[in-house]
Amino acid sequence: MFRSSALAVALILCALPLRAVTVPAPTLSTRVVISVRDQKLMLIENGTIAATYPVSTSKYGLGDGWGSLTTPLGLLQVAQKIGDHAPFGAVFHNRRWTGEILQPNTPGRDPVMTRIIWLRGLQVSNAHAFKRCIYIHGTNEEKTIGRPASYGCIRMRSNDVTALYNQLPIGTPVEIVQDRLPKASKMADPEVYGFDAPASASALRKDSSQTKVASGPRA
């Protein structure tokens, strides 16, 4: 019963007006690679590994279809950051802190928590990511981190997502791949990540008032 209700909430969470946002062009000094196979996120700064965190991608698989609850692959970038001063465990509804704070693994709860890093796709294959509300965010379900368990987003522990949030400027490139994370010896080669010629996101920055906002994953 709870899971059915959770899916219903997931299908209406993003059915809200979204403002058009201006996102800087991607740069290579800071970037993120997320491995679906490893269920890990790697933060790369100036060609070296700054941090690696366990994550959870979608339990429904990979893709970018409307209402699919899947995790998109390919090149994206950080479009918005939400939760600058929220405490650990802060519960968000419609991207606003409700005032509630949860401890990790509180039974029967599965909200977006602590921080929201909202992603925008840079390729045709992930062009719906922003309006599907694909986030990197904290989760109450920390016990599931390390295996696919989300509704499309990239879930992290609250401590980890807070640390990551503080290191990612708006516009940071994020690549989600099926394969394992690259080796440290390849960090300095941007072509490994497909960032040799970052795509312009201008074609994807459409005023949401002209585009129907589809249902998207909750977490």
N, C-alpha and C positions, 0 to 999 in steps of 0.2 A: 504494500500500500504506500509506504514511504517513497520507494523508488519511483512508482508511478506518478506520485505528486511531484517528485523532484524533476522528472522529465517534463511534466506539464509546465513547471516554472521555467525550465530551461528554454522552452519553446516561446515564451513570451518576454523573457528578460530584455532582449534587445529591441523589442517592438516599441521603441521610443524615438522621438526626434533627435537626430545627431547633428551637432554643429559641424560646418566645414572647418577643417583645421589646416594650418600651414605647417608643413614638416620640412626641416632642412634636408638637403641632399645627403645621402649616406657618405660617410668618410671611413677610413680604414684604421685610424688610431685606436679605436675601441670597437670591438665586434663580438658577436655571440654565435656559437654553433651549438645546436641541440641535436643529440643523437637519439633517434627512436629506438634503435637496437640496444644501445647502452642504457637508455633512460637516464641520461646525464646532460647537463648544460655546462659548456666551457666558455668562460670569459677570457678574451684575448685582448691584451693591451700592448701596443707598440711591438707586435710580433712575438710576444711571449705569453705564456699561460699565466693569468692572474689568479684564477680560481676555477674549480670544478665543483658542481653541485648535483646531487641526485634530483630527479624530477619525475613527474608522472604525465604521460601523454594520454590521448583518448583511448578508452576501452572499446570504442567503436571503430577503430582503425584510422586510416589516413585518407585525406581528401579535403575538398573545399565546397562540397555541394550544400545548397540551402537546406537547413534543417537536418543535416546528416549527423551532427554532433561528432564529427571527425576532426583530426588535427591536420592542418594543411602543411604541405612540404614546400621547400624552396626558399627564395630570398624575400624577406620582409624587413620592416624597420620599426623602431619604437616611435609610435605616433603620439601617444599621450601617457602621462604618469599621474596616478591618482593615489593620494594617501600620505602626503608628505609628513604630516605631524600625527598621524593616527598611531595609537599604541599597538603593540604586538597583540594579535588575536582580535583586532577590531573587525566587526562584521559589516560587510558592505551589501547594500541592496540598491540596485539601479545606480551603481557607482557612487553612492553616498554612504558615509558611515552612519549606522543606525544608532550608535551610542552603546551598543552591546559589545562585550568582550568575551571571547570563548577561550578556554584552555584547549590545547591540542587533544584530538581524539575524544572530544565530548560526544557521548552516544547520541545517535539519532539526528545529528546535525551535519550539514554539508554545504556551508555557504562559502562565498568568496571572502577572503580574510586578509588583513594586514596591509597589503600593497597591491596595486593593479598597474601592470605595464601593458598598455594596449598596443597591439600590433597592427600594422597596415601592410598588405601584400604588395610586392613590387613586380609580380609576374601575372600573366593570364591565369596560370594554374592556382594562384592563391588570391586572386583579385577580390574575393568576397570576405576575406579575413576580417577586415575592420568592421564591416556591417554585421558580420556574424559574431562580433564581440569576442575575438580570440585574444586572450590575455595570457601573460605570465603573472601568476598571482599566488598568494598564500592560501593554504587550505587547512581546515580542521582535521581532515583525514590524513594526518601525517603518517599513519601506519601503512598507507598504501603507496607512499613515495618509493620509487624504484621499480614500479611496474605500471603498465597502462591501466588507468582507473578514472580518468577525467571524462568530461563531456565535450572535449574538443580543445580546451585550453591546456597550457603548460602549468602544472601545479608544482609548488615548492613549499618547503617548510618555512614558517614565518621568519625565523632567524635568517635563513638563506635568502629569501626574496627581499628582505630589508637591506641586506648587504649589497645584493645585486642592484637594487633600485637606486641606491646611493651612488653607484658607479656608472650608470648608463645615462648619457645625455639624450635628449630628444633627437631622433634621426639615426640612432645607432643601428647598424645593420644586424639582422638576426637571420641565420640560416638554419632551417630545420631539415635534417637529412635522415634517410633510413639507415645508412651505414654507421659504423663505429666512429667515434671521435678521432680526428687526425692526430698523428704523433707530434711530439714537441718539435722534432727536427724540421717539420713542414710549416711551422707557425708563421715564418716570415714570408711565405709565398701566398699572396692574396688569391692567385688563380685556383688554389686548392679549394677555396670556399665559394668561388664564383663571383668574388668581389673585385675582379680585375677591371671591370667596367660597370660600376654600379648603375642600375637602371634609374631613370628619372621617374619619380612617382607622380609627376604632374598630371599624367593621363588618368591616374587613379584617384586624384583629389577632386572629386565632383561634389557639388553642393548636395548634401543628403536630402534637401527639400525637393530635389528633382528625381530622386531615386527612392523607391520603396525600401524601407528597412525590413529585412527579412528576419525570421526567427533565428536565434543563435544559441550556442551552448551557454549554460550557466557557469560551469566551472570545469 
